[in-house]
């Protein structure tokens, strides 16, 4: 005879799982099956102490580079506004001749903003450590004079 490991009901030896709750059956008198928790999470030892190993300077570099990612995102948002200028042009007219002077200025400013965001993001990524050192440099200490 076999017994369900969950509900405890007894069944014949031919069955492998309980027909009621689909749990495994074991022979009566055998030691219980060891269960492995399904929620066990294994983390690598190298990743477990990242916050203990991270210095303030490294955290600052990460924050500066996150700002660069934000600038790339902002450039992508600006890029989505450009197609509306090209839709006005049509197939037969030269592109710039169909735009009003205000639309030309607006297009020019969008392109400049896009270029500045991309250039700023590239500079932030390349020079993150130097920018951080410039931002957190210590102020010179005032000279102490002795009074007589």
C-alpha contacts under 8 A as a table, 3 or more apart, distances in Angstrom:
res1	aa1	res2	aa2	distance
1	X	10	X	6.60
1	X	11	X	5.95
1	X	12	X	4.99
1	X	13	X	5.22
1	X	27	X	6.11
1	X	28	X	6.35
2	X	10	X	5.57
2	X	11	X	5.25
2	X	12	X	5.98
2	X	13	X	5.69
2	X	25	X	5.79
2	X	26	X	5.16
2	X	27	X	4.30
2	X	28	X	5.49
3	X	8	X	5.67
3	X	9	X	5.57
3	X	10	X	4.34
3	X	11	X	6.07
3	X	25	X	5.35
3	X	26	X	5.54
3	X	27	X	6.23
3	X	28	X	5.98
4	X	7	X	5.71
4	X	8	X	4.75
4	X	9	X	5.50
4	X	10	X	6.47
4	X	11	X	7.72
4	X	17	X	7.42
4	X	18	X	5.91
4	X	23	X	6.60
4	X	24	X	6.27
4	X	25	X	4.53
4	X	26	X	6.62
5	X	8	X	5.92
5	X	23	X	6.60
5	X	24	X	6.29
5	X	25	X	5.93
5	X	26	X	6.94
5	X	32	X	7.63
6	X	21	X	7.78
6	X	23	X	6.36
7	X	21	X	7.83
11	X	15	X	7.01
11	X	18	X	7.80
12	X	15	X	6.23
13	X	16	X	7.65
13	X	27	X	7.78
15	X	18	X	7.42
15	X	25	X	7.57
16	X	24	X	6.24
16	X	25	X	5.68
17	X	22	X	5.37
17	X	23	X	5.42
17	X	24	X	4.40
17	X	25	X	5.18
18	X	21	X	5.73
18	X	22	X	4.67
18	X	23	X	5.35
18	X	24	X	6.26
18	X	25	X	6.31
19	X	22	X	5.59
26	X	30	X	7.04
26	X	32	X	7.89
27	X	30	X	5.81
37	X	40	X	5.75
43	X	47	X	7.08
43	X	48	X	6.77
44	X	47	X	5.62
44	X	48	X	6.54
45	X	48	X	5.29
45	X	49	X	7.42
46	X	49	X	6.63
46	X	50	X	7.43
47	X	50	X	5.54
49	X	52	X	5.22
49	X	53	X	6.38
50	X	53	X	5.24
50	X	54	X	6.03
51	X	54	X	5.18
54	X	58	X	6.24
54	X	59	X	6.67
55	X	58	X	5.23
55	X	59	X	6.27
56	X	59	X	5.04
56	X	60	X	6.19
57	X	60	X	5.02
57	X	61	X	6.35
57	X	132	X	7.84
58	X	61	X	5.06
58	X	62	X	6.27
59	X	62	X	5.05
59	X	63	X	6.29
60	X	63	X	5.07
60	X	64	X	6.22
60	X	132	X	6.71
61	X	64	X	5.09
61	X	65	X	6.15
61	X	128	X	5.67
61	X	129	X	5.95
61	X	132	X	6.74
62	X	65	X	5.13
62	X	66	X	6.11
63	X	66	X	4.98
63	X	67	X	6.37
64	X	67	X	5.11
64	X	68	X	6.62
64	X	124	X	6.65
64	X	125	X	7.65
64	X	128	X	6.00
64	X	132	X	7.59
65	X	68	X	4.90
65	X	69	X	6.44
65	X	124	X	6.27
65	X	125	X	5.48
65	X	128	X	6.60
66	X	69	X	4.98
66	X	70	X	6.30
67	X	70	X	4.98
67	X	71	X	6.29
67	X	121	X	7.61
67	X	124	X	7.72
68	X	71	X	4.98
68	X	72	X	6.32
68	X	120	X	7.25
68	X	121	X	4.22
68	X	122	X	7.12
68	X	124	X	5.68
68	X	125	X	6.30
69	X	72	X	5.08
69	X	73	X	6.25
69	X	121	X	6.86
70	X	73	X	4.97
70	X	74	X	6.15
71	X	74	X	4.94
71	X	75	X	6.16
71	X	117	X	5.46
71	X	118	X	6.86
71	X	120	X	7.33
71	X	121	X	5.61
72	X	75	X	5.00
72	X	76	X	6.29
72	X	117	X	6.53
72	X	118	X	5.96
72	X	121	X	6.22
73	X	76	X	5.07
73	X	77	X	6.36
74	X	77	X	5.06
74	X	78	X	6.31
74	X	117	X	7.13
75	X	78	X	5.04
75	X	79	X	6.09
75	X	113	X	7.67
75	X	114	X	5.09
75	X	115	X	7.85
75	X	117	X	5.63
75	X	118	X	6.43
76	X	79	X	4.89
76	X	80	X	6.54
76	X	114	X	7.97
77	X	80	X	5.36
77	X	81	X	7.28
78	X	81	X	5.52
78	X	82	X	7.27
78	X	110	X	6.76
78	X	113	X	7.72
78	X	114	X	6.21
79	X	82	X	5.56
79	X	114	X	6.93
80	X	83	X	6.69
81	X	84	X	6.18
81	X	85	X	7.98
82	X	85	X	5.75
82	X	86	X	7.18
82	X	107	X	7.33
82	X	110	X	7.53
83	X	86	X	5.16
83	X	87	X	6.34
84	X	87	X	5.23
84	X	88	X	6.87
85	X	88	X	5.64
85	X	89	X	7.18
85	X	99	X	7.96
85	X	103	X	7.92
85	X	107	X	7.21
86	X	89	X	5.41
86	X	90	X	7.70
86	X	95	X	7.23
87	X	90	X	6.35
88	X	98	X	7.08
88	X	99	X	7.51
89	X	93	X	6.39
89	X	94	X	6.90
89	X	95	X	4.81
89	X	96	X	7.46
89	X	98	X	5.81
89	X	99	X	7.51
90	X	93	X	6.19
90	X	95	X	7.60
93	X	97	X	7.22
93	X	98	X	7.03
94	X	97	X	5.65
94	X	98	X	7.03
95	X	98	X	5.97
95	X	99	X	7.39
96	X	99	X	5.60
96	X	104	X	7.59
97	X	100	X	7.95
99	X	102	X	7.95
99	X	103	X	5.73
99	X	104	X	6.01
100	X	103	X	5.12
100	X	104	X	6.18
101	X	104	X	5.00
101	X	105	X	6.26
102	X	105	X	5.17
102	X	106	X	6.17
103	X	106	X	4.93
103	X	107	X	6.03
104	X	107	X	5.11
104	X	108	X	6.10
105	X	108	X	5.04
105	X	109	X	6.14
106	X	109	X	5.13
106	X	110	X	6.19
107	X	110	X	5.10
107	X	111	X	6.26
108	X	111	X	5.22
108	X	112	X	6.20
109	X	112	X	5.02
109	X	113	X	6.00
110	X	113	X	5.11
110	X	114	X	6.07
111	X	114	X	5.05
111	X	115	X	6.16
112	X	115	X	5.11
112	X	116	X	6.08
113	X	116	X	5.11
113	X	117	X	6.13
114	X	117	X	5.27
114	X	118	X	6.34
115	X	118	X	5.27
115	X	119	X	6.02
116	X	119	X	5.08
116	X	120	X	5.84
117	X	120	X	5.13
117	X	121	X	6.06
118	X	121	X	5.13
118	X	122	X	6.21
119	X	122	X	5.19
119	X	123	X	6.18
120	X	123	X	5.08
120	X	124	X	6.08
121	X	124	X	5.06
121	X	125	X	6.23
122	X	125	X	5.22
122	X	126	X	6.15
123	X	126	X	5.14
123	X	127	X	5.77
123	X	128	X	7.74
124	X	127	X	5.39
124	X	128	X	5.18
124	X	131	X	7.67
125	X	128	X	5.50
127	X	130	X	5.37
127	X	131	X	6.08
128	X	131	X	5.19
128	X	132	X	6.10
129	X	132	X	5.05
129	X	133	X	6.18
130	X	133	X	5.08
130	X	134	X	6.18
131	X	134	X	5.06
131	X	135	X	6.15
132	X	135	X	5.03
132	X	136	X	6.22
133	X	136	X	5.39
133	X	137	X	5.74
134	X	137	X	5.51
